[in-house]
Amino acid sequence: MSDDWKRLAAERAVQDVQDGMKLGIGTGSTAEHFVRALGERVRAGLKVIGVPTSERTHELAKAEGITLTTLEDEPELDLTIDGADEIDPNLVLVKGGGGALLREKIVAAASGRMIVIADGSKLVDVLGAFPLPIEVNSFGLGATWKAIETCLAENDLSGELVLRGGKEHPFVTDGGHYIIDAHLGKIPHPACLADDLAAIPGVVEHGLFIGLASKAYVAGPDGVKTVEAKS
């Protein structure tokens, strides 16, 4: 049923897309449902242009007949629609399970609004059960790893750090970087952690998305509900 709920959330979000919009198009299983639903509207006459957040999304959107562009040509977008790995009550997100967090954050930040689409399992009271992805430069990995450990300790956090894919065959992002997944359990103060991680030179980006999402469409057995940030 989870995949059906993802599709319902994606189809609801497509209704927010208006003719002439410049869209950021997310990455992941839920975002793929959105791309297919958007493709149907495009083939029915909707005129939009999109900036995909990964090579995978680029290929799917192209196959669906969606006109694509880049942030070089269109540096300001109207709306980004993307999934999330976790969503807290303030619409702070953990993203990056699919490995596209850097491009996803760049696109979201270039957009006037961001709508999150998800199934109900992604709603949490406190972030952290899903491992926090941290995109890092491959150069100086040992030093960056140590700096992340220190950062976590200073934030009273602990948990295993895992290099995605392992040392022999590390996962490489579309930007050519590695990802360290931090298994923290709970992240009670995401803003503080976000600032501290961003200050580490070897950290390219982290999967905490703060102040970017304006609302979320979350689907479950009772249909699709709209979640907005608490004031």
N, C-alpha and C positions, 0 to 999 in steps of 0.2 A: 504493500500500500504506500510505502514511503515515496516511491517513484511517482505514483499517481498524485500524491500531494504536492510534490515538487512541480509537476506539470500544471496543476491547478494554480499554484502561486505564480508561476511564470505567465500563464494565460491571463491572470488578473492584471499583472504588471503591464502587459502589452496594451491594455486598454488606456494606460496613461501616456502612451506614445502618440504624439500629434504630428500631422503632416508638416514636413519641413524641418523636423528636429535633427539635431546633431547628437548622436548617441554614443556613449561608452558602453561597450558590450562585454560582459564579464566572462569568466572562465569557470568550468566545473559542470557537474551533472545537472544542477538546477538551471544554470545559465544556458546550457545546451537546449533545454526545453524552451527557454525564452527565444533563442535564436530561431528555432523551428517555427514557433508561433509568429515571430516577427516576419519570417520569410513568407508565411501565408498571407499576412497583411500586405506585404510589399508586392507580392504577385497579384493581389487584388487592387493595387493602385496606390498604396501608401508611398509617399516620397520621403525617404530619410537617408542620411549617410551615417555610417558607424565607424568607430575606432575600436578594434578588437584588442583585448588585453593579453592575448597569447597567440602563438602560431596555430594551435589547435582550433581556437575560436575563429581565427582568420579563415582557415580552410572551410570550416562548417558554414560560416556566414557567406563566404563566396559561393559555396555550393547551393545555398538557399537563394541566391540572386540579390543579396543585400549589397548596395553600393558602399564601398569602404574608402576610408581616407586615413590620414595620420594626424598626430598632434602638431607636426610641422606645418601642415597645410591648414588645419583647423585647431588652433591652440585652446579654444574655449568651446566647451560642449554644453548642451542644454541639460542632459540627463544621463546618468549611468545606472544601469540595472545589472545587478550581480548577486551571487549567492554569498553565503557565509558559513563558516564552520561552527561559530557560536555567536549568539546575540544576547546581550544583557539588557536589563530593563531601561537603560539609558541609551540604547542603540549603539553601544560600544561593541565592536566586533572583533572576533579572531578570524583571520583569513589566511590563506596560503597553503591549505591542505593539498591543493592541486599544483602548487609550485609557482604560481604566477603573481605572488603578492606585490612585487615591486611595480610591475606594469599596472596591476589593478589599482594600486594606490595613486600612481601618477595620473591615471585616467580619471579616477574618482575625484581627485583634488582639482582637476581641470574642468569639472562639471558644476553646473549651477545647483544640481540636486543629485542625490543618490538614493535609489530605492533598492532595498534588499529583498530577495525572494528566497523562501526556505520552507522546509517542512517543520512541524512543531517540535521535533527533537532538538532543533538548534537553539531553542529558547532556554536560557539558563539564568539562575539568580546571580551567580558569580562565575566569571570567566575562569578558565584554566583546566577543566577536565580534558578538553582537546589540547594536545601539545601545541605550544606557541611556536610557529615557524619564524626563524630568524635568518634572513638572507645575508650571506657573508662573502667577502672576497676570498678567493682561494689562496691568494698570497698572504702569508703570515697567519695561517689558520690556527696554529698552536697558540700564538699570542692573543688572537681574537677570542679563542675558546676560553683562555684563562681570564681575560677581561670580562667576558660574559659571566663566568662563574663568580667573579668578584662583585659584579653588578647585582646579580641575584641575591648574593649573601647580604649586601648592603640594603636590599629591599626586603629582607627577612623571608626570602623565598628559597626553597630547595627542591631538588629533583634532578633526574637524570637528563643529561644532554646527549643527544644522539645525532650523528651525522647521517642525514638522509641518504640511503643507498649504501652506506658503509664506506670504509676507507679504500677498499679495493675498487669499487665501482660507484663513486659518489654521484648522486643525482645532480644534474647540471641544469640550471634555469635557462630560459630563453635569453637572458642577459649574460650567461656564461658564469654564473655564481653558484656557490654551494648553499645548502640550507641545513641549519642546525635546528632540530626540533627539541624544545625545552618542555619536559614533562613536569609541570609544576603543581598540578592538582587544583590550586586556587590562585587567582590573581586579584586580591582584594582592592588594590590601588593601581589600576592599569595606566593612569596618566603619568604617575611617577615613574613606573617601570619604562614606559614608552620614551620619556625624556632621557632617562639614563642609558637605555640601549642605543638611542640615536647618537649619543655623545661618543660612542666607541668607534674609533676610526675604521676598523675592519668590518663593522656592521653596515651593510648597504641599505637594508630596510628591515622592519619587523612587521609581524602580522597583526598588530593592534591598530585597528582603524577607529580613531576617536574624532567625533565631531564631523563626520563625513556623511553618514546616513541620516536622511530626514524622516524616513518611515520604512516599515517592512510589511510585506504581505506574507503571512505565515499560514500555511494550510495544514489541516488535520481532519479528523473524522467529522467535525462539525462544519467543515467548509473553510473558507479563507477569511482570516481576520486581519485587520489593519493594526499594526503596533506603531505608536509614535513615542518619541523620547519623552520621559517624564520631565516636567519643568523644574 
